[in-house]
């Protein structure tokens, strides 16, 4: 994690004001006490890195 921050600082100079760390799909058991993965958030995520 620290290596990633160091790289971001070196590349960007100033870090963004907000950063999200996502460790995996969300899960909930609200509906009929059955675990459902990916219940919250987008169905797909596309990441485009341009440099």
C-alpha positions, 0 to 999 in steps of 0.5 A: 500500500505504501509503495502505491502511495509513493508511486502516486505521489511521484507520478501525480505530484499532488494526491487526489482529495478522495480515494476509494479502496474496494476489497471485493463485491458487496454482500447482503443477507437482507432478502430472505436471509440469503447472502447475495454478492454484488447487491450494491454498486455498479454491475460492471466497472471499467478502468481506463488508465491514460498516461 
